[in-house]
Amino acid sequence: LKHLQDSGIEELRFVKEDIIHQLFYKDGSILRGYDFSFGVRRFMNVMKSAIGEGLCSHICSFLPKSAKVHKPYDAITKDELDKLKAVLLDDNLGFPLRDRAILIIAIYTGLRRSDIANLRLNNIDWEGDRIKIVQGKTGNPVALPLRPVVGNAIYDYITKERPQSDSPYIFLHSQKGTKLSSTFFSKMIKYGQS
C-alpha cells in the first residue's frame, strides 16, 4: 500500500499493471518473487468483503505469476568437502573404485543420484571430454565437461573393478553384474555417515 501511495495512487481502482510491476521488477531484475506475490494475494483475498471481489481480482490479475523457487543449500561445509575429496583421492585407503567414482562424479558434476545410476558407457565422450546425458528429472539434455579427476575415476573403475558384463550401464553390482538402482545411493550415503 505504501508503494501505491508513493506512486500517487489514492484509490485502488486507479491501480495499473505498470505500478504493480514496479514493485516486483527494476531494470530487468526481480526485486520480489513468489512469497511476496503470495502475501499480496492473501491480503487481497481478506479484503474482498471490504473493497469488493471485482477490484481484488483486478489487482491480483497484475501480480506476476512467479513459481515458488526452492533455493539449493550446501549439504556439507567446504571443510567437510575438502576432507571428503582428500579421502577419495587417496589411493592408499583402498576405497572401492566404483564407490569412489560415484562420489567423485557427484561432487565434481552435481549430477543427481538417479542420473549417475543411469550413466551408460556411451554417455562418456572420451574424445570430446564430455559427459552427455538426458536428465531423468527434467528431460533436458546436458553436456558436462569431463574433468580429469572424474574421467580418471570412471576409467579406473571400468578397467580395474567393473564386472565383465554386456550391460550398457557404467555402475554395476559387484556380484550380480546388474545396474545399480538410485536407492543404492541412499544406502551408500547412510553407510558413509556412520
Disulfide bonds with the S-S distance in Angstrom:
none
